Amino acid sequence: MSSAPGHSRLTKTHRVSIAGVAALGAASLALTLLPGGGSAEAGTQDMATVATVASQGSSTVQASIAEQHSVADKRVKDAAAAKAKAEAKAKADAKAKAEAKAKAEAKKRADEQAAASRAAARKPVYANNLDGWIREALAVMKAKGIPGSYDGLHRNIMRESTGNPRAMNGWDINAQNGTPSVGLLQVIQPTFNAYHVPGTPHDIYNPVSNITAAANYAADRYGSIDNVNGAY
């Protein structure tokens, strides 16, 4: 509240003093209203009564001020306690949210790792030999819809290269034209490029790549590698 012009804000001491003066003034006024014919003894008694009234008035004002200060202090303390409680709750909520997020992320990572482990466990491991190459090639062919059987592949491989993935024909017409037949099923590079099966290495000497490309070519030309019984 702003002060009136020309007046400064009253301090607690000033208020107490004014209240005391007001009480004394009231008592003096009461005294002046007494009949003027009283005795000296009566006057002394009256002055004592005035002093008592003034003292009681001052005490009452001080008690009221003290009570007001007590109420104000309690409100301040209550407000501070409420603020501290709200801050503590906000901090606890933030901590709980962070912990829940961390837990969810950890569970997600664990689930992904478990899924990867299951996928790895389901993925077959093929032997690095003719049997393993044929079986892996058959899995690729099945996924790509290329016909052929184990016996059909094995029979043609043994005729063409005797199972040597590095075999090369250096004397036939293909060799004379600069594109020798190579690999398990003796494929020339242009045919390999045209019939290479996506998902396998683009390497004509790779056993699985060579088998699947040859089977893909045979399926296009003869219906299946199983239908091939000689040079193709």
Secondary structure, 3 states (H helix, E strand, C coil): CCCCCCCCCCCHHHHHHHHHHHHHHHHHHHHHCCCCCCCHHHHHHHHHHHHHHHHHHHHHHHHHHHHHHHHHHHHHHHHHHHHHHHHHHHHHHHHHHHHHHHHHHHHHHHHHHHHHHHHHHHCCCCCCCHHHHHHHHHHHHHHHCCCCCHHHHHHHHHHHCCCCCCCEECCCHHHHCCCCEECCCCECHHHHHHHCCCCCCCCCCCHHHHHHHHHHHHHHHHCCHHHCCCCC
